C-alpha cells in the first residue's frame, strides 16, 4: 500500500514505515502531522487517482526531527569588473515517519 501526497509544493510517494524529509512543517519532535492533500492511493493492487485529490483520504505521520540540510555555497562572479560575492544557505526540513494511510 502506498500513497502520493503533496506538501511544500512537492509530491512524495509514501508507504507506512517509511521516513521522508519534507519542507519545514510547524511542530516539534514527537508531534503528529496529517497530510490531507492525497493525490493517489494504491491499495491491494487497485490505484485510486483523485481529481485533483482523493476524497476522504489522509496520511498520518510523526515528526522525528526539525533540522537543516548541509550548507551550500553560492558564488557570484562577473568578469573584468572585480565583482565577487560568496554566501551560504542551509535549507530547513522536517523528517517525518509515515504511520498509516487511510483511504
C-alpha positions, 0 to 999 in steps of 0.5 A, a space after each residue: 500500500 502506498 500513497 502520493 501526497 503533496 506538501 511544500 509544493 512537492 509530491 512524495 510517494 509514501 508507504 507506512 514505515 517509511 521516513 521522508 524529509 519534507 519542507 519545514 512543517 510547524 511542530 516539534 519532535 514527537 508531534 503528529 502531522 496529517 497530510 490531507 492533500 492525497 493525490 493517489 492511493 494504491 491499495 491491494 493492487 487497485 490505484 485510486 487517482 483523485 481529481 485533483 485529490 482523493 476524497 476522504 483520504 489522509 496520511 498520518 505521520 510523526 515528526 522525528 526531527 526539525 533540522 537543516 540540510 548541509 550548507 551550500 555555497 553560492 558564488 557570484 562572479 562577473 568578469 573584468 569588473 572585480 565583482 565577487 560575492 560568496 554566501 551560504 544557505 542551509 535549507 530547513 526540513 522536517 523528517 517525518 515517519 509515515 504511520 498509516 494511510 487511510 483511504 
